[in-house]
Amino acid sequence: MISISKVSKIFNSKNGAISAVDDVNLTINDGEIFGVIGYSGAGKSTLIRMLNGLEIPSEGTIDVNGHIVSQVKGQKLRSARHEISMIFQHFNLLWSRTVRKNIAFPLEITKVSKEERNKRVDELIDLVGLKGREDAYPSQLSGGQKQRVGIARALANNPKVLLCDEATSALDPETTDSILDLLVDINERLGLTIVLITHEMKVIQKICHRVAVMEDGKVVELGKVLEVFRNPQQKITQRFVGEVSETGNTKEAIENLVSHYPEGKIVKLTFVGEQTEQPLITSLIKNYDINANIIQGSISQTQEGSYGTLFIHLTGTEEEKAVGFLKTQPVGIEVINHD
């Protein structure tokens, strides 16, 4: 388990003190994929660097699997880091070494025997899907392949925690998906705790179990990803969720509909999990004298299930009955009033 207690980090500059992380308290469970999201300057990179001792907190305590990394130094810090590995946005590979030798590098440092080293490297090459590329140099690899080397190297010493510092930001969308799928597979196979930072909500949506939203050095929202998608509380969280669910376009569509069709009712429906598969609109039209015009709908997948929204425009003689029926169903409903 990772415990971050009352952690702050202040950097001194010519222009005065800069508070990068401000009184953060988090608990990350064993085997969890935990995301930290925020825009540039939110403090997320500083926070993750404090988890492996690359930065020391100005205040507070960081405990990673029993290692107080905020206080230990020297050999104790090096021992702690054997259980905490990190992958980076720009791969940080050794360009003069082949794939095999890059992966073997941390094993050489810890003086693992050549026989054991070769066996472990073979296992990792198979795990990350790089068979056939063992003798290639980084310059001969695609971005996704380079990141797979970085992941394999990070796993060499069997860490308990994997830190991901914007690990997919330099990759195209298709390659990003393949790397995220690999991280999920590693998490499930090895029971590895993964902490990743990103500025992309689609990354959080795809693989994380829980998420912390950071702004100005503070954690402003924290929760299960599905719950955050269902009901984002803070404006910055609503903005992140909106980037994935295209709520900006939805609002424009609603405003346009209200302007041109002032009659009827506009209803927002929210579906979670198995509810997304129910033929609700069909039942509505069959049982009530109404027309249902679908404005926009979307379904997002998270690690804990599906989350969907549907905006519909109802007209007809039984609008109120139709709305009453919807309110009895296991879905979220919001009637949007005409201004």
C-alpha positions in Angstrom: 0.0 0.0 0.0 1.1 3.6 -0.7 0.3 6.2 1.9 0.7 9.9 1.1 0.1 12.0 4.3 0.0 15.8 4.5 2.6 16.1 1.7 3.7 19.5 0.4 6.6 20.5 -1.9 7.9 24.0 -2.1 10.5 25.0 -4.6 12.6 28.2 -4.1 13.2 30.4 -7.1 14.5 33.9 -7.8 10.9 35.1 -7.8 10.1 33.5 -4.4 8.7 30.2 -3.2 6.6 28.1 -5.5 4.1 25.6 -4.0 4.1 22.6 -6.4 2.2 20.2 -4.1 0.0 21.5 -1.4 -1.2 19.2 1.6 -2.0 16.1 -0.4 -3.4 13.0 1.3 -3.9 9.8 -0.6 -4.0 6.1 0.0 -3.3 3.8 -3.0 -4.3 0.1 -2.5 -2.2 -2.9 -3.4 -2.9 -4.1 -7.0 -4.7 -1.0 -7.9 -4.3 1.1 -11.1 -4.5 4.6 -9.7 -4.5 7.6 -12.0 -3.5 11.2 -11.2 -4.8 13.7 -13.8 -4.2 17.4 -14.1 -3.1 20.0 -16.6 0.5 21.4 -16.9 1.5 22.9 -13.6 -1.0 21.0 -11.5 1.8 19.3 -9.5 1.2 15.7 -10.6 4.8 15.2 -11.9 6.3 16.4 -8.7 4.0 14.1 -6.7 4.9 11.0 -8.6 8.7 11.9 -8.4 8.3 12.0 -4.6 7.0 8.4 -4.6 10.5 7.1 -5.5 12.6 9.7 -3.8 13.6 11.7 -6.8 12.1 14.6 -5.0 11.8 15.0 -1.2 8.7 16.5 0.4 9.0 19.8 2.1 6.5 18.5 4.6 4.6 15.3 5.2 5.3 11.5 4.9 5.3 9.1 1.9 5.2 5.4 2.8 5.5 2.9 -0.1 5.0 -0.7 1.0 6.6 0.0 4.4 9.5 2.2 3.0 9.3 5.8 4.2 10.8 7.1 1.0 10.3 10.7 2.2 12.9 10.2 4.9 15.4 7.4 3.9 18.6 8.1 2.1 21.6 6.2 0.7 21.4 2.4 0.8 17.9 2.4 2.3 16.6 4.5 -0.5 18.3 2.3 -3.1 16.7 -0.8 -1.5 13.3 0.9 -1.5 13.7 1.7 -5.2 14.2 -2.0 -6.0 10.4 -2.3 -5.3 9.5 0.9 -7.2 10.1 1.2 -10.9 9.3 4.0 -13.3 8.6 4.4 -17.0 8.8 7.8 -18.8 7.2 9.7 -21.6 10.4 9.7 -23.7 11.5 6.1 -22.9 15.0 7.0 -21.5 16.6 4.0 -23.2 20.3 3.5 -23.7 20.8 4.1 -27.4 24.0 2.1 -27.7 22.4 -1.0 -26.3 20.1 -3.5 -27.9 16.6 -4.3 -26.6 18.0 -7.3 -24.7 20.8 -5.3 -23.1 18.5 -2.4 -22.2 16.2 -4.8 -20.4 19.2 -6.5 -18.7 20.8 -3.3 -17.5 19.1 -3.1 -14.0 19.9 -6.8 -13.5 23.6 -6.1 -14.2 23.5 -3.3 -11.6 22.1 -5.6 -9.0 24.7 -8.2 -10.0 22.3 -10.9 -11.0 24.2 -13.9 -12.6 24.3 -14.1 -16.4 22.2 -17.2 -16.5 19.5 -15.8 -14.3 19.7 -12.5 -16.2 19.2 -14.1 -19.6 16.3 -16.2 -18.3 14.6 -13.1 -16.9 15.2 -11.0 -20.0 13.6 -13.8 -22.1 10.5 -13.8 -19.9 10.1 -10.1 -20.1 10.6 -10.0 -23.9 7.8 -12.5 -24.2 5.6 -10.6 -21.7 5.8 -7.2 -23.5 5.5 -8.7 -27.0 9.0 -8.0 -28.4 10.0 -11.5 -29.6 12.0 -11.1 -32.7 13.2 -7.6 -31.8 15.7 -8.7 -29.1 18.8 -7.6 -31.1 17.4 -4.3 -32.4 18.7 -0.9 -31.2 16.3 1.8 -30.1 16.8 3.7 -33.3 15.3 0.7 -35.2 12.1 0.6 -33.0 8.8 2.4 -33.2 7.6 4.5 -30.4 5.4 1.8 -29.0 8.2 -0.7 -29.2 10.5 1.6 -27.3 7.9 2.0 -24.6 7.6 -1.8 -24.4 11.3 -1.9 -23.8 11.0 0.7 -21.1 8.2 -1.3 -19.4 10.2 -4.6 -19.6 13.3 -2.8 -18.1 11.1 -1.4 -15.3 9.9 -4.9 -14.5 13.3 -6.5 -14.5 13.8 -6.6 -10.7 10.2 -7.7 -9.9 9.0 -4.4 -8.5 5.8 -4.1 -6.4 5.0 -0.6 -7.8 5.2 0.7 -11.3 5.1 4.5 -11.7 4.1 5.9 -15.2 5.1 9.4 -15.9 3.0 10.5 -19.0 4.0 7.1 -20.5 1.7 7.4 -23.5 1.8 11.1 -24.3 4.4 10.7 -27.1 2.4 8.0 -28.8 -0.3 8.0 -31.4 -3.8 6.9 -30.3 -3.6 3.3 -31.6 -0.2 2.7 -30.0 -1.5 4.3 -26.8 -4.3 1.8 -26.6 -1.9 -1.1 -27.1 0.4 0.2 -24.3 -2.6 0.7 -22.0 -3.8 -2.8 -22.7 -0.3 -4.1 -21.9 -0.4 -2.2 -18.5 -3.7 -3.8 -17.7 -2.4 -7.2 -18.6 0.7 -6.7 -16.4 -1.5 -5.5 -13.5 -3.7 -8.5 -13.7 -1.0 -11.1 -14.2 1.5 -9.8 -11.7 -0.8 -8.0 -9.2 1.4 -5.0 -9.7 0.3 -1.6 -8.2 0.4 1.0 -11.0 0.3 4.7 -10.4 0.1 6.8 -13.6 0.0 10.5 -14.2 -1.6 12.0 -17.3 -3.4 15.0 -18.7 -5.7 12.8 -20.9 -9.0 11.6 -19.4 -9.2 8.8 -22.0 -6.2 7.2 -20.3 -7.9 7.3 -16.9 -11.1 6.1 -18.4 -9.6 3.1 -20.1 -7.5 1.5 -17.4 -7.7 3.1 -13.9 -9.8 1.9 -11.0 -9.6 5.3 -9.1 -8.5 8.8 -10.0 -7.2 11.9 -8.2 -7.8 15.2 -10.0 -5.1 17.8 -9.2 -5.2 21.6 -9.7 -2.7 24.1 -8.3 -0.9 21.5 -6.3 -4.1 20.2 -4.5 -6.2 17.1 -5.0 -9.6 18.7 -5.7 -11.5 15.4 -6.5 -10.9 11.8 -5.7 -13.0 8.7 -6.4 -13.7 5.6 -8.5 -13.4 6.4 -12.2 -17.0 5.3 -12.9 -18.4 7.5 -10.1 -16.3 10.5 -11.3 -17.6 10.0 -14.8 -21.2 9.8 -13.5 -21.1 12.8 -11.3 -18.0 15.1 -11.6 -18.1 17.7 -8.9 -15.4 20.2 -9.7 -15.3 22.4 -12.8 -11.9 21.0 -13.8 -13.2 17.4 -13.5 -16.3 18.3 -15.5 -13.9 19.7 -18.2 -11.9 16.5 -18.3 -15.0 14.3 -18.5 -16.4 16.6 -21.1 -13.3 16.1 -23.3 -14.2 12.4 -23.5 -18.0 12.6 -23.6 -18.2 15.6 -25.9 -20.5 17.5 -23.6 -19.6 20.7 -25.3 -21.2 19.6 -28.5 -24.2 18.3 -26.6 -24.8 21.7 -25.0 -24.7 23.3 -28.4 -27.2 20.8 -29.7 -29.5 21.4 -26.8 -29.3 25.1 -27.1 -30.1 24.9 -30.8 -33.1 22.5 -30.1 -34.5 24.7 -27.4 -34.2 27.7 -29.7 -36.0 26.1 -32.7 -38.4 23.7 -30.8 -39.6 25.4 -27.6 -42.4 22.8 -27.1 -41.9 19.4 -25.6 -39.3 18.2 -23.0 -35.6 17.6 -23.2 -34.4 14.8 -21.0 -30.9 13.6 -20.1 -30.7 10.0 -19.2 -27.7 8.4 -17.5 -27.0 4.7 -17.7 -24.5 2.7 -15.7 -23.3 -0.9 -16.2 -26.0 -3.3 -17.5 -28.5 -0.4 -17.8 -26.7 0.6 -21.0 -28.1 -2.5 -22.7 -31.8 -2.0 -21.8 -34.2 -1.1 -24.7 -35.7 1.9 -22.7 -36.6 4.2 -25.7 -38.4 1.3 -27.4 -40.5 0.7 -24.3 -41.2 4.4 -24.1 -42.5 4.8 -27.6 -44.6 1.6 -27.5 -46.4 2.5 -24.3 -47.0 6.2 -24.6 -48.3 8.6 -27.2 -45.0 10.5 -27.7 -42.3 11.0 -30.2 -38.7 10.6 -28.9 -36.0 12.4 -30.9 -32.5 11.3 -29.9 -30.2 14.4 -29.8 -27.0 12.7 -28.8 -25.9 9.5 -27.1 -22.5 8.0 -26.0 -21.2 5.0 -24.1 -17.8 5.1 -22.3 -16.1 2.0 -21.0 -14.2 2.0 -17.7 -12.5 -0.7 -15.7 -15.6 -1.0 -13.5 -18.2 -1.0 -16.2 -20.0 1.1 -18.8 -21.3 4.6 -18.4 -23.7 6.1 -21.0 -25.6 9.3 -21.5 -28.6 9.9 -23.8 -30.2 13.2 -24.6 -33.8 12.9 -26.0 -36.5 15.4 -27.0 -40.0 14.3 -26.1 -43.2 15.6 -27.8 -46.7 14.4 -27.7 -49.9 14.2 -25.6 -48.3 12.0 -22.9 -45.0 13.8 -22.2 -45.6 13.9 -18.4 -46.6 10.2 -18.2 -43.5 9.4 -20.3 -41.2 11.4 -17.9 -43.0 9.7 -14.9 -42.2 6.3 -16.4 -38.6 7.2 -16.9 -38.3 8.2 -13.3 -39.4 4.7 -12.2 -36.5 3.1 -14.2 -33.1 2.3 -12.9 -31.5 5.2 -14.8 -30.5 8.8 -13.9 -32.9 11.3 -15.3 -32.7 15.1 -15.6 -35.4 17.2 -17.3 -33.8 20.2 -18.9 -36.0 23.2 -18.6 -36.5 25.7 -21.4 -35.2 29.1 -20.4 
